Amino acid sequence: MQKACPECGEKIVGRTDKKFCSDYCRNAYNNKINKDSTNLVRNVNNLLRKNYRILQELNPTDKTKTTKSKLLAKGFNFEYFTSIYTTKTGTVYYFVYDLGYLPLESDYYALVKRN
């Protein structure tokens, strides 16, 4: 019984447990299957990367202060961060990897870097 490649339909030659005719077909097949989840992950990673670059640009000294309007003007998205840190006193910091921000009064934000 001849097996056919699930990607291109070509006859499979070789080992009996072989599923694809080539590495190219195996990769193409798996990329199609994982396309939706890969796109979601890629989009979220791109948003996190953008937020990280913005925090990095506005906080060159590891601790500074900025406004919400400056963050928004650069395209910062407050819905995407990697972790939340709450201090013993209840202060809540939002982090994008090792760079964080703390909402202050009057639309100001403290920008910090975790060591």
RALIN-V773359 format. One record per residue. N is the residue number from 0. PSI is psi in radians with two decimals (999 if undefined). NEAR is the number of other C-alpha atoms within 8 Angstrom. Layout:
N_PSI_NEAR / N_PSI_NEAR
//
This chain:
0_2.19_2 / 1_2.31_5 / 2_2.55_7 / 3_2.54_10 / 4_2.23_13 / 5_-0.26_8 / 6_-0.91_9 / 7_-0.24_6 / 8_-0.03_7 / 9_2.72_7 / 10_2.39_9 / 11_2.21_12 / 12_2.36_5 / 13_-2.49_5 / 14_2.64_5 / 15_-0.43_4 / 16_0.14_4 / 17_2.36_8 / 18_-0.45_8 / 19_2.70_12 / 20_-0.39_13 / 21_2.91_6 / 22_-0.65_7 / 23_-0.85_6 / 24_-0.69_12 / 25_-0.80_11 / 26_-0.77_8 / 27_-0.75_9 / 28_-0.86_10 / 29_-0.62_8 / 30_-0.68_8 / 31_-0.73_7 / 32_-0.72_7 / 33_0.16_8 / 34_-0.86_8 / 35_-0.87_7 / 36_-0.60_7 / 37_-0.72_8 / 38_-0.73_8 / 39_-0.86_8 / 40_-0.76_8 / 41_-0.77_8 / 42_-0.76_8 / 43_-0.75_9 / 44_-0.67_8 / 45_-0.71_8 / 46_-0.74_10 / 47_-0.73_12 / 48_-0.72_8 / 49_-0.82_10 / 50_-0.71_14 / 51_-0.80_11 / 52_-0.69_8 / 53_-0.81_11 / 54_-0.70_11 / 55_-0.74_9 / 56_-0.72_7 / 57_-0.14_8 / 58_1.15_11 / 59_-0.30_7 / 60_0.21_5 / 61_-0.15_8 / 62_2.05_10 / 63_-3.09_10 / 64_2.50_8 / 65_3.09_11 / 66_2.77_9 / 67_-0.66_9 / 68_-0.62_7 / 69_-0.76_8 / 70_-0.82_11 / 71_-0.66_9 / 72_-0.55_7 / 73_-0.09_7 / 74_0.30_8 / 75_2.38_10 / 76_1.92_8 / 77_-0.16_5 / 78_-0.21_4 / 79_2.01_10 / 80_2.89_12 / 81_-0.44_9 / 82_2.83_8 / 83_2.35_9 / 84_2.15_8 / 85_2.18_9 / 86_3.01_7 / 87_-0.50_5 / 88_-0.04_5 / 89_0.10_6 / 90_2.31_7 / 91_2.06_9 / 92_2.47_11 / 93_2.27_12 / 94_2.50_13 / 95_1.68_13 / 96_-1.97_9 / 97_0.03_8 / 98_2.29_13 / 99_2.95_14 / 100_2.61_11 / 101_2.06_10 / 102_2.26_9 / 103_-2.97_8 / 104_2.74_6 / 105_0.73_4 / 106_0.50_9 / 107_2.71_11 / 108_2.37_13 / 109_2.25_12 / 110_2.33_15 / 111_2.84_11 / 112_2.26_9 / 113_2.31_6 / 114_999_3
//
